[in-house]
Amino acid sequence: MLTLTENADAVVTTIVGREDASAEAGLRIQTAEGQGPGGEARFAVQVVAAPEEADVVIEGDASRVFLEANAAEALSDKVLDAGVDEAGAVSFTILPQPS
């Protein structure tokens, strides 16, 4: 199952809190059209008020991430990391889980 780093948990909490302060809100990850440069899956993220019925819910320490079924399968053995640059732009990185 996808896990979150402390950075990702903090960034998701901040992003979701800015857009929707409800307890049910979270960041939804779904597969996007096309493929990345290495043929890997691409993903889209958005803040939503609640998970969809078939979503897999990942509970961070302070955040909630919802994975649509295809994203949940593709990310089942991954770690989600996040960072914020000097301009305030957020970037997410998908890493392999440590062995």
C-alpha positions in Angstrom: 0.0 0.0 0.0 1.2 3.5 -0.7 2.8 5.2 2.2 3.5 8.9 2.9 6.7 10.5 4.0 6.5 13.1 6.8 7.0 15.8 4.2 4.2 14.5 2.0 1.9 14.3 5.1 2.6 17.9 6.0 2.2 19.2 2.4 -1.0 17.3 1.9 -2.4 18.6 5.2 -1.5 22.2 4.2 -2.9 21.9 0.6 -6.2 20.3 1.8 -6.6 22.7 4.7 -6.3 25.7 2.3 -9.1 24.4 0.1 -11.4 22.5 2.3 -11.4 22.5 6.1 -13.8 19.6 6.5 -12.7 16.5 8.3 -13.6 14.3 5.3 -11.6 16.2 2.8 -8.4 14.9 1.3 -6.1 14.8 -1.7 -7.3 12.4 -4.5 -4.8 10.8 -6.8 -6.0 9.3 -10.0 -4.4 8.0 -13.2 -4.0 10.6 -16.0 -4.0 10.1 -19.7 -0.7 9.3 -21.4 2.6 8.1 -20.0 5.6 9.6 -18.5 9.0 9.8 -20.3 10.0 6.3 -19.2 6.6 4.8 -20.0 5.5 5.0 -16.4 1.9 5.9 -15.4 1.0 9.6 -14.9 -1.2 10.8 -12.1 -3.4 13.8 -11.4 -4.1 15.2 -8.0 -7.0 17.3 -6.7 -8.4 18.3 -3.3 -11.9 16.8 -2.9 -14.5 17.0 -0.1 -14.7 13.2 0.4 -13.4 10.0 -1.2 -15.4 8.3 -4.0 -17.0 5.0 -3.1 -14.4 2.8 -4.7 -11.4 4.9 -3.5 -8.7 3.4 -1.3 -8.2 5.8 1.7 -4.6 6.3 3.0 -4.5 7.9 6.4 -1.3 9.9 7.1 -0.6 11.3 10.6 -2.6 14.5 9.8 -3.8 14.0 6.2 -6.0 11.8 4.0 -5.1 10.6 0.5 -7.7 9.0 -1.7 -6.5 6.7 -4.5 -8.8 5.7 -7.4 -8.6 2.0 -8.2 -6.0 2.2 -11.0 -3.8 4.6 -9.0 -4.0 2.4 -5.9 -2.8 -0.6 -8.0 0.0 1.3 -9.7 1.2 2.9 -6.4 0.8 -0.2 -4.1 4.5 -0.6 -3.6 5.5 3.1 -3.6 6.2 6.0 -1.2 4.8 9.5 -1.8 7.2 12.3 -1.0 6.6 16.1 -1.4 8.5 19.3 -1.3 7.9 23.0 -1.7 10.3 25.3 -3.6 11.3 28.9 -2.8 8.4 30.2 -4.9 5.9 28.0 -3.0 5.4 25.5 -5.8 4.6 22.0 -4.6 6.1 18.9 -6.2 5.3 15.3 -5.5 7.7 12.5 -6.0 6.9 8.8 -6.2 9.7 6.6 -4.7 10.1 2.8 -4.3 9.4 1.5 -0.9 12.6 0.6 1.0 13.4 -3.2 1.0 
